[in-house]
Amino acid sequence: MVDLSGDVEGRRVLDAGCGAGPLTAALREKGAIVSGFDLSPSMIDLARERLGVDADLPVAAWSTTRSTITSPSPSIPKSSSSTGRARS
């Protein structure tokens, strides 16, 4: 997956379902600014052990009617409503 990402240096990347953070770590090593989230608090704990407590790794909450990230990060750029693409 990391090989397919190409040059990510300086780019913002969202790792949805980051688990224990192996992809997040690999992308950070390539210079990406990575935010990850996962539904499992125990997986986020493992990712924080791997990446450090300052890593941007909120726990997501899921229900059948909506999903939320319980501690959203201000570093995730807002989406442009017309394209759905992130703005820097």
C-alpha positions as CSV (number, residue, x, y, z in Angstrom):
1,M,0.0,0.0,0.0
2,V,2.8,2.4,0.8
3,D,4.5,1.7,-2.5
4,L,1.3,2.6,-4.3
5,S,1.0,5.9,-2.4
6,G,3.8,7.6,-4.4
7,D,5.3,10.8,-3.1
8,V,3.4,11.8,0.0
9,E,5.9,14.1,1.6
10,G,4.1,17.1,3.1
11,R,0.6,15.8,2.1
12,R,-2.2,15.2,4.5
13,V,-3.4,11.6,4.7
14,L,-6.3,10.2,6.6
15,D,-5.8,6.5,7.7
16,A,-9.4,5.4,8.3
17,G,-9.5,2.2,10.3
18,C,-5.8,2.6,11.2
19,G,-5.8,-0.3,13.7
20,A,-2.4,-0.5,15.4
21,G,-0.9,2.1,13.1
22,P,1.4,0.2,10.7
23,L,0.3,2.2,7.6
24,T,0.2,5.4,9.6
25,A,3.8,4.8,10.7
26,A,5.0,4.0,7.2
27,L,3.4,7.1,5.7
28,R,4.8,9.3,8.4
29,E,8.3,7.8,7.6
30,K,7.7,9.0,4.0
31,G,7.0,12.5,5.2
32,A,3.2,12.5,5.2
33,I,1.1,14.4,7.8
34,V,-1.1,11.5,8.9
35,S,-4.3,11.4,11.0
36,G,-5.8,8.0,11.8
37,F,-8.9,6.8,13.5
38,D,-10.3,3.5,14.5
39,L,-13.4,2.1,16.2
40,S,-11.4,0.1,18.7
41,P,-9.9,2.0,21.6
42,S,-7.5,-0.9,22.2
43,M,-6.2,-0.6,18.6
44,I,-5.7,3.2,19.1
45,D,-3.8,2.4,22.3
46,L,-1.5,0.1,20.3
47,A,-1.1,2.8,17.6
48,R,-0.2,5.4,20.2
49,E,2.5,3.0,21.7
50,R,3.9,2.7,18.1
51,L,3.6,6.4,17.1
52,G,3.8,8.3,20.4
53,V,1.1,9.9,22.5
54,D,1.1,13.1,20.4
55,A,0.0,11.2,17.3
56,D,-3.4,12.4,15.8
57,L,-5.4,9.2,16.6
58,P,-9.0,9.8,17.9
59,V,-11.3,6.9,18.6
60,A,-14.4,6.8,16.3
61,A,-17.9,6.0,17.6
62,W,-20.3,4.1,15.3
63,S,-24.0,3.5,15.5
64,T,-26.6,2.4,12.9
65,T,-27.8,6.0,12.5
66,R,-24.6,8.0,12.5
67,S,-20.8,7.8,13.0
68,T,-18.7,10.3,14.8
69,I,-15.1,10.8,15.8
70,T,-15.1,11.5,19.5
71,S,-12.1,13.8,19.5
72,P,-11.9,15.4,16.0
73,S,-8.6,16.8,15.0
74,P,-8.3,20.4,13.9
75,S,-5.5,19.2,11.6
76,I,-7.8,17.4,9.2
77,P,-8.7,19.8,6.5
78,K,-12.3,20.6,5.6
79,S,-13.8,19.1,2.6
80,S,-14.8,21.2,-0.4
81,S,-18.6,20.7,-0.8
82,S,-18.4,20.7,-4.6
83,T,-15.6,18.2,-5.1
84,G,-15.4,16.2,-1.9
85,R,-11.7,16.8,-2.0
86,A,-9.7,18.1,1.0
87,R,-8.5,21.7,1.0
88,S,-5.2,22.7,2.6
